[in-house]
């Protein structure tokens, strides 16, 4: 039973998560020979104040859209 945990900074919409889960699922079905009903994808959303990139809090980074 494939279980795929994903961790990222919060902010993705439910629709984005649906698309991401679908793509992960499709790869596991096509290339991993997994059964659709056995695939689990878990989204762990982390606040920008609790996540760092290159040692800098994401909340402190200036981001461009």
mmCIF file of the N, C-alpha and C atoms, coordinates in Angstrom:
data_MODEL
# 
_entry.id   MODEL 
# 
loop_
_atom_site.group_PDB 
_atom_site.id 
_atom_site.type_symbol 
_atom_site.label_atom_id 
_atom_site.label_alt_id 
_atom_site.label_comp_id 
_atom_site.label_asym_id 
_atom_site.label_entity_id 
_atom_site.label_seq_id 
_atom_site.pdbx_PDB_ins_code 
_atom_site.Cartn_x 
_atom_site.Cartn_y 
_atom_site.Cartn_z 
_atom_site.occupancy 
_atom_site.B_iso_or_equiv 
_atom_site.pdbx_formal_charge 
_atom_site.auth_seq_id 
_atom_site.auth_comp_id 
_atom_site.auth_asym_id 
_atom_site.auth_atom_id 
_atom_site.pdbx_PDB_model_num 
ATOM 1   N N  . UNK A 1 1  ? 0.853  -1.166 0.000   1.00 0.00 ? 1  UNK A N  1 
ATOM 2   C CA . UNK A 1 1  ? 0.000  0.000  0.000   1.00 0.00 ? 1  UNK A CA 1 
ATOM 3   C C  . UNK A 1 1  ? 0.903  1.234  0.000   1.00 0.00 ? 1  UNK A C  1 
ATOM 4   N N  . UNK A 1 2  ? 0.994  1.948  -1.118  1.00 0.00 ? 2  UNK A N  1 
ATOM 5   C CA . UNK A 1 2  ? 1.810  3.163  -1.146  1.00 0.00 ? 2  UNK A CA 1 
ATOM 6   C C  . UNK A 1 2  ? 1.177  4.282  -0.313  1.00 0.00 ? 2  UNK A C  1 
ATOM 7   N N  . UNK A 1 3  ? 1.982  4.868  0.541   1.00 0.00 ? 3  UNK A N  1 
ATOM 8   C CA . UNK A 1 3  ? 1.571  6.046  1.311   1.00 0.00 ? 3  UNK A CA 1 
ATOM 9   C C  . UNK A 1 3  ? 2.585  7.132  1.005   1.00 0.00 ? 3  UNK A C  1 
ATOM 10  N N  . UNK A 1 4  ? 2.104  8.252  0.479   1.00 0.00 ? 4  UNK A N  1 
ATOM 11  C CA . UNK A 1 4  ? 2.989  9.339  0.058   1.00 0.00 ? 4  UNK A CA 1 
ATOM 12  C C  . UNK A 1 4  ? 2.697  10.576 0.899   1.00 0.00 ? 4  UNK A C  1 
ATOM 13  N N  . UNK A 1 5  ? 3.546  10.869 1.889   1.00 0.00 ? 5  UNK A N  1 
ATOM 14  C CA . UNK A 1 5  ? 3.368  12.105 2.649   1.00 0.00 ? 5  UNK A CA 1 
ATOM 15  C C  . UNK A 1 5  ? 4.005  13.276 1.908   1.00 0.00 ? 5  UNK A C  1 
ATOM 16  N N  . UNK A 1 6  ? 3.315  14.387 1.872   1.00 0.00 ? 6  UNK A N  1 
ATOM 17  C CA . UNK A 1 6  ? 3.877  15.600 1.286   1.00 0.00 ? 6  UNK A CA 1 
ATOM 18  C C  . UNK A 1 6  ? 3.822  16.700 2.336   1.00 0.00 ? 6  UNK A C  1 
ATOM 19  N N  . UNK A 1 7  ? 4.892  17.446 2.460   1.00 0.00 ? 7  UNK A N  1 
ATOM 20  C CA . UNK A 1 7  ? 4.955  18.536 3.423   1.00 0.00 ? 7  UNK A CA 1 
ATOM 21  C C  . UNK A 1 7  ? 5.352  19.798 2.689   1.00 0.00 ? 7  UNK A C  1 
ATOM 22  N N  . UNK A 1 8  ? 4.579  20.855 2.889   1.00 0.00 ? 8  UNK A N  1 
ATOM 23  C CA . UNK A 1 8  ? 4.898  22.133 2.248   1.00 0.00 ? 8  UNK A CA 1 
ATOM 24  C C  . UNK A 1 8  ? 4.261  23.267 3.040   1.00 0.00 ? 8  UNK A C  1 
ATOM 25  N N  . UNK A 1 9  ? 4.675  24.468 2.700   1.00 0.00 ? 9  UNK A N  1 
ATOM 26  C CA . UNK A 1 9  ? 4.106  25.651 3.340   1.00 0.00 ? 9  UNK A CA 1 
ATOM 27  C C  . UNK A 1 9  ? 2.634  25.761 2.946   1.00 0.00 ? 9  UNK A C  1 
ATOM 28  N N  . UNK A 1 10 ? 1.810  26.080 3.914   1.00 0.00 ? 10 UNK A N  1 
ATOM 29  C CA . UNK A 1 10 ? 0.372  26.186 3.664   1.00 0.00 ? 10 UNK A CA 1 
ATOM 30  C C  . UNK A 1 10 ? 0.082  27.207 2.574   1.00 0.00 ? 10 UNK A C  1 
ATOM 31  N N  . UNK A 1 11 ? -1.082 27.056 1.949   1.00 0.00 ? 11 UNK A N  1 
ATOM 32  C CA . UNK A 1 11 ? -1.506 28.038 0.963   1.00 0.00 ? 11 UNK A CA 1 
ATOM 33  C C  . UNK A 1 11 ? -2.053 27.440 -0.321  1.00 0.00 ? 11 UNK A C  1 
ATOM 34  N N  . UNK A 1 12 ? -1.847 26.141 -0.533  1.00 0.00 ? 12 UNK A N  1 
ATOM 35  C CA . UNK A 1 12 ? -2.402 25.535 -1.740  1.00 0.00 ? 12 UNK A CA 1 
ATOM 36  C C  . UNK A 1 12 ? -3.898 25.327 -1.556  1.00 0.00 ? 12 UNK A C  1 
ATOM 37  N N  . UNK A 1 13 ? -4.621 25.516 -2.640  1.00 0.00 ? 13 UNK A N  1 
ATOM 38  C CA . UNK A 1 13 ? -6.073 25.353 -2.597  1.00 0.00 ? 13 UNK A CA 1 
ATOM 39  C C  . UNK A 1 13 ? -6.435 23.868 -2.649  1.00 0.00 ? 13 UNK A C  1 
ATOM 40  N N  . UNK A 1 14 ? -7.658 23.531 -2.259  1.00 0.00 ? 14 UNK A N  1 
ATOM 41  C CA . UNK A 1 14 ? -8.093 22.137 -2.400  1.00 0.00 ? 14 UNK A CA 1 
ATOM 42  C C  . UNK A 1 14 ? -7.979 21.641 -3.847  1.00 0.00 ? 14 UNK A C  1 
ATOM 43  N N  . UNK A 1 15 ? -8.272 22.490 -4.797  1.00 0.00 ? 15 UNK A N  1 
ATOM 44  C CA . UNK A 1 15 ? -8.169 22.086 -6.205  1.00 0.00 ? 15 UNK A CA 1 
ATOM 45  C C  . UNK A 1 15 ? -6.719 21.765 -6.578  1.00 0.00 ? 15 UNK A C  1 
ATOM 46  N N  . UNK A 1 16 ? -5.774 22.556 -6.116  1.00 0.00 ? 16 UNK A N  1 
ATOM 47  C CA . UNK A 1 16 ? -4.366 22.268 -6.387  1.00 0.00 ? 16 UNK A CA 1 
ATOM 48  C C  . UNK A 1 16 ? -3.964 20.929 -5.762  1.00 0.00 ? 16 UNK A C  1 
ATOM 49  N N  . UNK A 1 17 ? -4.434 20.689 -4.554  1.00 0.00 ? 17 UNK A N  1 
ATOM 50  C CA . UNK A 1 17 ? -4.112 19.432 -3.882  1.00 0.00 ? 17 UNK A CA 1 
ATOM 51  C C  . UNK A 1 17 ? -4.729 18.245 -4.616  1.00 0.00 ? 17 UNK A C  1 
ATOM 52  N N  . UNK A 1 18 ? -5.935 18.400 -5.130  1.00 0.00 ? 18 UNK A N  1 
ATOM 53  C CA . UNK A 1 18 ? -6.562 17.329 -5.915  1.00 0.00 ? 18 UNK A CA 1 
ATOM 54  C C  . UNK A 1 18 ? -5.711 16.984 -7.132  1.00 0.00 ? 18 UNK A C  1 
ATOM 55  N N  . UNK A 1 19 ? -5.229 18.024 -7.825  1.00 0.00 ? 19 UNK A N  1 
ATOM 56  C CA . UNK A 1 19 ? -4.416 17.802 -9.015  1.00 0.00 ? 19 UNK A CA 1 
ATOM 57  C C  . UNK A 1 19 ? -3.084 17.140 -8.676  1.00 0.00 ? 19 UNK A C  1 
ATOM 58  N N  . UNK A 1 20 ? -2.459 17.588 -7.597  1.00 0.00 ? 20 UNK A N  1 
ATOM 59  C CA . UNK A 1 20 ? -1.187 16.994 -7.169  1.00 0.00 ? 20 UNK A CA 1 
ATOM 60  C C  . UNK A 1 20 ? -1.400 15.525 -6.807  1.00 0.00 ? 20 UNK A C  1 
ATOM 61  N N  . UNK A 1 21 ? -2.430 15.233 -6.026  1.00 0.00 ? 21 UNK A N  1 
ATOM 62  C CA . UNK A 1 21 ? -2.712 13.857 -5.621  1.00 0.00 ? 21 UNK A CA 1 
ATOM 63  C C  . UNK A 1 21 ? -3.003 12.984 -6.835  1.00 0.00 ? 21 UNK A C  1 
ATOM 64  N N  . UNK A 1 22 ? -3.715 13.521 -7.806  1.00 0.00 ? 22 UNK A N  1 
ATOM 65  C CA . UNK A 1 22 ? -4.038 12.767 -9.021  1.00 0.00 ? 22 UNK A CA 1 
ATOM 66  C C  . UNK A 1 22 ? -2.768 12.405 -9.791  1.00 0.00 ? 22 UNK A C  1 
ATOM 67  N N  . UNK A 1 23 ? -1.851 13.358 -9.912  1.00 0.00 ? 23 UNK A N  1 
ATOM 68  C CA . UNK A 1 23 ? -0.612 13.093 -10.640 1.00 0.00 ? 23 UNK A CA 1 
ATOM 69  C C  . UNK A 1 23 ? 0.252  12.064 -9.916  1.00 0.00 ? 23 UNK A C  1 
ATOM 70  N N  . UNK A 1 24 ? 0.333  12.193 -8.596  1.00 0.00 ? 24 UNK A N  1 
ATOM 71  C CA . UNK A 1 24 ? 1.085  11.208 -7.809  1.00 0.00 ? 24 UNK A CA 1 
ATOM 72  C C  . UNK A 1 24 ? 0.459  9.831  -7.984  1.00 0.00 ? 24 UNK A C  1 
ATOM 73  N N  . UNK A 1 25 ? -0.848 9.778  -7.862  1.00 0.00 ? 25 UNK A N  1 
ATOM 74  C CA . UNK A 1 25 ? -1.570 8.513  -8.013  1.00 0.00 ? 25 UNK A CA 1 
ATOM 75  C C  . UNK A 1 25 ? -1.320 7.891  -9.379  1.00 0.00 ? 25 UNK A C  1 
ATOM 76  N N  . UNK A 1 26 ? -1.392 8.702  -10.437 1.00 0.00 ? 26 UNK A N  1 
ATOM 77  C CA . UNK A 1 26 ? -1.201 8.181  -11.787 1.00 0.00 ? 26 UNK A CA 1 
ATOM 78  C C  . UNK A 1 26 ? 0.189  7.593  -11.987 1.00 0.00 ? 26 UNK A C  1 
ATOM 79  N N  . UNK A 1 27 ? 1.197  8.235  -11.433 1.00 0.00 ? 27 UNK A N  1 
ATOM 80  C CA . UNK A 1 27 ? 2.566  7.706  -11.546 1.00 0.00 ? 27 UNK A CA 1 
ATOM 81  C C  . UNK A 1 27 ? 2.665  6.355  -10.835 1.00 0.00 ? 27 UNK A C  1 
ATOM 82  N N  . UNK A 1 28 ? 2.082  6.268  -9.652  1.00 0.00 ? 28 UNK A N  1 
ATOM 83  C CA . UNK A 1 28 ? 2.153  5.014  -8.905  1.00 0.00 ? 28 UNK A CA 1 
ATOM 84  C C  . UNK A 1 28 ? 1.391  3.894  -9.608  1.00 0.00 ? 28 UNK A C  1 
ATOM 85  N N  . UNK A 1 29 ? 0.289  4.222  -10.261 1.00 0.00 ? 29 UNK A N  1 
ATOM 86  C CA . UNK A 1 29 ? -0.470 3.225  -11.010 1.00 0.00 ? 29 UNK A CA 1 
ATOM 87  C C  . UNK A 1 29 ? 0.301  2.800  -12.260 1.00 0.00 ? 29 UNK A C  1 
ATOM 88  N N  . UNK A 1 30 ? 0.774  3.772  -13.033 1.00 0.00 ? 30 UNK A N  1 
ATOM 89  C CA . UNK A 1 30 ? 1.417  3.482  -14.316 1.00 0.00 ? 30 UNK A CA 1 
ATOM 90  C C  . UNK A 1 30 ? 2.813  2.893  -14.156 1.00 0.00 ? 30 UNK A C  1 
ATOM 91  N N  . UNK A 1 31 ? 3.610  3.456  -13.293 1.00 0.00 ? 31 UNK A N  1 
ATOM 92  C CA . UNK A 1 31 ? 5.003  3.031  -13.178 1.00 0.00 ? 31 UNK A CA 1 
ATOM 93  C C  . UNK A 1 31 ? 5.264  2.133  -11.971 1.00 0.00 ? 31 UNK A C  1 
ATOM 94  N N  . UNK A 1 32 ? 4.437  2.261  -10.950 1.00 0.00 ? 32 UNK A N  1 
ATOM 95  C CA . UNK A 1 32 ? 4.662  1.484  -9.738  1.00 0.00 ? 32 UNK A CA 1 
ATOM 96  C C  . UNK A 1 32 ? 3.767  0.267  -9.610  1.00 0.00 ? 32 UNK A C  1 
ATOM 97  N N  . UNK A 1 33 ? 2.863  0.112  -10.579 1.00 0.00 ? 33 UNK A N  1 
ATOM 98  C CA . UNK A 1 33 ? 1.949  -1.029 -10.605 1.00 0.00 ? 33 UNK A CA 1 
ATOM 99  C C  . UNK A 1 33 ? 1.095  -1.132 -9.336  1.00 0.00 ? 33 UNK A C  1 
ATOM 100 N N  . UNK A 1 34 ? 0.808  0.015  -8.752  1.00 0.00 ? 34 UNK A N  1 
ATOM 101 C CA . UNK A 1 34 ? -0.031 0.043  -7.551  1.00 0.00 ? 34 UNK A CA 1 
ATOM 102 C C  . UNK A 1 34 ? -1.504 0.055  -7.950  1.00 0.00 ? 34 UNK A C  1 
ATOM 103 N N  . UNK A 1 35 ? -2.335 -0.452 -7.067  1.00 0.00 ? 35 UNK A N  1 
ATOM 104 C CA . UNK A 1 35 ? -3.777 -0.403 -7.288  1.00 0.00 ? 35 UNK A CA 1 
ATOM 105 C C  . UNK A 1 35 ? -4.300 0.917  -6.761  1.00 0.00 ? 35 UNK A C  1 
ATOM 106 N N  . UNK A 1 36 ? -5.168 1.529  -7.544  1.00 0.00 ? 36 UNK A N  1 
ATOM 107 C CA . UNK A 1 36 ? -5.722 2.843  -7.209  1.00 0.00 ? 36 UNK A CA 1 
ATOM 108 C C  . UNK A 1 36 ? -6.258 2.883  -5.773  1.00 0.00 ? 36 UNK A C  1 
ATOM 109 N N  . UNK A 1 37 ? -6.980 1.862  -5.379  1.00 0.00 ? 37 UNK A N  1 
ATOM 110 C CA . UNK A 1 37 ? -7.631 1.873  -4.068  1.00 0.00 ? 37 UNK A CA 1 
ATOM 111 C C  . UNK A 1 37 ? -6.637 1.736  -2.910  1.00 0.00 ? 37 UNK A C  1 
ATOM 112 N N  . UNK A 1 38 ? -5.402 1.389  -3.216  1.00 0.00 ? 38 UNK A N  1 
ATOM 113 C CA . UNK A 1 38 ? -4.395 1.228  -2.167  1.00 0.00 ? 38 UNK A CA 1 
ATOM 114 C C  . UNK A 1 38 ? -3.476 2.438  -2.001  1.00 0.00 ? 38 UNK A C  1 
ATOM 115 N N  . UNK A 1 39 ? -3.663 3.458  -2.812  1.00 0.00 ? 39 UNK A N  1 
ATOM 116 C CA . UNK A 1 39 ? -2.760 4.612  -2.786  1.00 0.00 ? 39 UNK A CA 1 
ATOM 117 C C  . UNK A 1 39 ? -3.307 5.689  -1.844  1.00 0.00 ? 39 UNK A C  1 
ATOM 118 N N  . UNK A 1 40 ? -2.442 6.139  -0.943  1.00 0.00 ? 40 UNK A N  1 
ATOM 119 C CA . UNK A 1 40 ? -2.798 7.214  -0.009  1.00 0.00 ? 40 UNK A CA 1 
ATOM 120 C C  . UNK A 1 40 ? -1.815 8.362  -0.191  1.00 0.00 ? 40 UNK A C  1 
ATOM 121 N N  . UNK A 1 41 ? -2.337 9.569  -0.285  1.00 0.00 ? 41 UNK A N  1 
ATOM 122 C CA . UNK A 1 41 ? -1.500 10.775 -0.348  1.00 0.00 ? 41 UNK A CA 1 
ATOM 123 C C  . UNK A 1 41 ? -1.936 11.667 0.807   1.00 0.00 ? 41 UNK A C  1 
ATOM 124 N N  . UNK A 1 42 ? -0.985 12.072 1.628   1.00 0.00 ? 42 UNK A N  1 
ATOM 125 C CA . UNK A 1 42 ? -1.291 12.915 2.784   1.00 0.00 ? 42 UNK A CA 1 
ATOM 126 C C  . UNK A 1 42 ? -0.613 14.271 2.617   1.00 0.00 ? 42 UNK A C  1 
ATOM 127 N N  . UNK A 1 43 ? -1.372 15.321 2.815   1.00 0.00 ? 43 UNK A N  1 
ATOM 128 C CA . UNK A 1 43 ? -0.849 16.677 2.742   1.00 0.00 ? 43 UNK A CA 1 
ATOM 129 C C  . UNK A 1 43 ? -0.653 17.221 4.154   1.00 0.00 ? 43 UNK A C  1 
ATOM 130 N N  . UNK A 1 44 ? 0.561  17.611 4.451   1.00 0.00 ? 44 UNK A N  1 
ATOM 131 C CA . UNK A 1 44 ? 0.884  18.217 5.737   1.00 0.00 ? 44 UNK A CA 1 
ATOM 132 C C  . UNK A 1 44 ? 1.237  19.675 5.462   1.00 0.00 ? 44 UNK A C  1 
ATOM 133 N N  . UNK A 1 45 ? 0.314  20.565 5.809   1.00 0.00 ? 45 UNK A N  1 
ATOM 134 C CA . UNK A 1 45 ? 0.529  21.999 5.595   1.00 0.00 ? 45 UNK A CA 1 
ATOM 135 C C  . UNK A 1 45 ? 1.203  22.598 6.823   1.00 0.00 ? 45 UNK A C  1 
ATOM 136 N N  . UNK A 1 46 ? 2.263  23.327 6.586   1.00 0.00 ? 46 UNK A N  1 
ATOM 137 C CA . UNK A 1 46 ? 3.041  23.927 7.661   1.00 0.00 ? 46 UNK A CA 1 
ATOM 138 C C  . UNK A 1 46 ? 2.968  25.444 7.527   1.00 0.00 ? 46 UNK A C  1 
ATOM 139 N N  . UNK A 1 47 ? 2.749  26.124 8.639   1.00 0.00 ? 47 UNK A N  1 
ATOM 140 C CA . UNK A 1 47 ? 2.713  27.590 8.624   1.00 0.00 ? 47 UNK A CA 1 
ATOM 141 C C  . UNK A 1 47 ? 4.071  28.144 8.186   1.00 0.00 ? 47 UNK A C  1 
ATOM 142 N N  . UNK A 1 48 ? 4.058  29.261 7.488   1.00 0.00 ? 48 UNK A N  1 
ATOM 143 C CA . UNK A 1 48 ? 5.298  29.882 7.006   1.00 0.00 ? 48 UNK A CA 1 
ATOM 144 C C  . UNK A 1 48 ? 6.231  30.256 8.153   1.00 0.00 ? 48 UNK A C  1 
ATOM 145 N N  . UNK A 1 49 ? 5.687  30.420 9.349   1.00 0.00 ? 49 UNK A N  1 
ATOM 146 C CA . UNK A 1 49 ? 6.513  30.731 10.521  1.00 0.00 ? 49 UNK A CA 1 
ATOM 147 C C  . UNK A 1 49 ? 7.160  29.476 11.109  1.00 0.00 ? 49 UNK A C  1 
ATOM 148 N N  . UNK A 1 50 ? 6.790  28.304 10.593  1.00 0.00 ? 50 UNK A N  1 
ATOM 149 C CA . UNK A 1 50 ? 7.318  27.042 11.106  1.00 0.00 ? 50 UNK A CA 1 
ATOM 150 C C  . UNK A 1 50 ? 8.095  26.262 10.054  1.00 0.00 ? 50 UNK A C  1 
ATOM 151 N N  . UNK A 1 51 ? 8.512  26.911 8.986   1.00 0.00 ? 51 UNK A N  1 
ATOM 152 C CA . UNK A 1 51 ? 9.173  26.232 7.877   1.00 0.00 ? 51 UNK A CA 1 
ATOM 153 C C  . UNK A 1 51 ? 10.327 27.093 7.393   1.00 0.00 ? 51 UNK A C  1 
ATOM 154 N N  . UNK A 1 52 ? 11.471 26.469 7.170   1.00 0.00 ? 52 UNK A N  1 
ATOM 155 C CA . UNK A 1 52 ? 12.611 27.237 6.665   1.00 0.00 ? 52 UNK A CA 1 
ATOM 156 C C  . UNK A 1 52 ? 13.085 26.695 5.330   1.00 0.00 ? 52 UNK A C  1 
ATOM 157 N N  . UNK A 1 53 ? 13.683 27.576 4.558   1.00 0.00 ? 53 UNK A N  1 
ATOM 158 C CA . UNK A 1 53 ? 14.377 27.228 3.322   1.00 0.00 ? 53 UNK A CA 1 
ATOM 159 C C  . UNK A 1 53 ? 15.753 27.868 3.420   1.00 0.00 ? 53 UNK A C  1 
ATOM 160 N N  . UNK A 1 54 ? 16.776 27.050 3.275   1.00 0.00 ? 54 UNK A N  1 
ATOM 161 C CA . UNK A 1 54 ? 18.158 27.536 3.381   1.00 0.00 ? 54 UNK A CA 1 
ATOM 162 C C  . UNK A 1 54 ? 18.393 28.246 4.718   1.00 0.00 ? 54 UNK A C  1 
ATOM 163 N N  . UNK A 1 55 ? 17.719 27.776 5.766   1.00 0.00 ? 55 UNK A N  1 
ATOM 164 C CA . UNK A 1 55 ? 17.928 28.324 7.098   1.00 0.00 ? 55 UNK A CA 1 
ATOM 165 C C  . UNK A 1 55 ? 17.176 29.608 7.403   1.00 0.00 ? 55 UNK A C  1 
ATOM 166 N N  . UNK A 1 56 ? 16.315 30.049 6.496   1.00 0.00 ? 56 UNK A N  1 
ATOM 167 C CA . UNK A 1 56 ? 15.561 31.286 6.684   1.00 0.00 ? 56 UNK A CA 1 
ATOM 168 C C  . UNK A 1 56 ? 14.077 30.940 6.741   1.00 0.00 ? 56 UNK A C  1 
ATOM 169 N N  . UNK A 1 57 ? 13.385 31.455 7.757   1.00 0.00 ? 57 UNK A N  1 
ATOM 170 C CA . UNK A 1 57 ? 11.943 31.230 7.831   1.00 0.00 ? 57 UNK A CA 1 
ATOM 171 C C  . UNK A 1 57 ? 11.281 31.706 6.553   1.00 0.00 ? 57 UNK A C  1 
ATOM 172 N N  . UNK A 1 58 ? 10.361 30.910 6.052   1.00 0.00 ? 58 UNK A N  1 
ATOM 173 C CA . UNK A 1 58 ? 9.638  31.303 4.850   1.00 0.00 ? 58 UNK A CA 1 
ATOM 174 C C  . UNK A 1 58 ? 8.895  32.613 5.079   1.00 0.00 ? 58 UNK A C  1 
ATOM 175 N N  . UNK A 1 59 ? 8.388  32.803 6.292   1.00 0.00 ? 59 UNK A N  1 
ATOM 176 C CA . UNK A 1 59 ? 7.679  34.050 6.621   1.00 0.00 ? 59 UNK A CA 1 
ATOM 177 C C  . UNK A 1 59 ? 8.571  35.273 6.480   1.00 0.00 ? 59 UNK A C  1 
ATOM 178 N N  . UNK A 1 60 ? 9.886  35.093 6.602   1.00 0.00 ? 60 UNK A N  1 
ATOM 179 C CA . UNK A 1 60 ? 10.821 36.203 6.503   1.00 0.00 ? 60 UNK A CA 1 
ATOM 180 C C  . UNK A 1 60 ? 11.351 36.426 5.071   1.00 0.00 ? 60 UNK A C  1 
ATOM 181 N N  . UNK A 1 61 ? 11.034 35.540 4.188   1.00 0.00 ? 61 UNK A N  1 
ATOM 182 C CA . UNK A 1 61 ? 11.530 35.642 2.818   1.00 0.00 ? 61 UNK A CA 1 
ATOM 183 C C  . UNK A 1 61 ? 10.617 36.537 1.994   1.00 0.00 ? 61 UNK A C  1 
ATOM 184 N N  . UNK A 1 62 ? 11.233 37.294 1.128   1.00 0.00 ? 62 UNK A N  1 
ATOM 185 C CA . UNK A 1 62 ? 10.445 38.103 0.187   1.00 0.00 ? 62 UNK A CA 1 
ATOM 186 C C  . UNK A 1 62 ? 10.198 37.216 -1.038  1.00 0.00 ? 62 UNK A C  1 
ATOM 187 N N  . UNK A 1 63 ? 8.952  37.031 -1.360  1.00 0.00 ? 63 UNK A N  1 
ATOM 188 C CA . UNK A 1 63 ? 8.604  36.168 -2.487  1.00 0.00 ? 63 UNK A CA 1 
ATOM 189 C C  . UNK A 1 63 ? 7.921  36.969 -3.577  1.00 0.00 ? 63 UNK A C  1 
ATOM 190 N N  . UNK A 1 64 ? 8.221  36.600 -4.790  1.00 0.00 ? 64 UNK A N  1 
ATOM 191 C CA . UNK A 1 64 ? 7.542  37.219 -5.923  1.00 0.00 ? 64 UNK A CA 1 
ATOM 192 C C  . UNK A 1 64 ? 6.595  36.196 -6.513  1.00 0.00 ? 64 UNK A C  1 
ATOM 193 N N  . UNK A 1 65 ? 5.409  36.634 -6.884  1.00 0.00 ? 65 UNK A N  1 
ATOM 194 C CA . UNK A 1 65 ? 4.411  35.685 -7.415  1.00 0.00 ? 65 UNK A CA 1 
ATOM 195 C C  . UNK A 1 65 ? 4.844  35.055 -8.716  1.00 0.00 ? 65 UNK A C  1 
# 
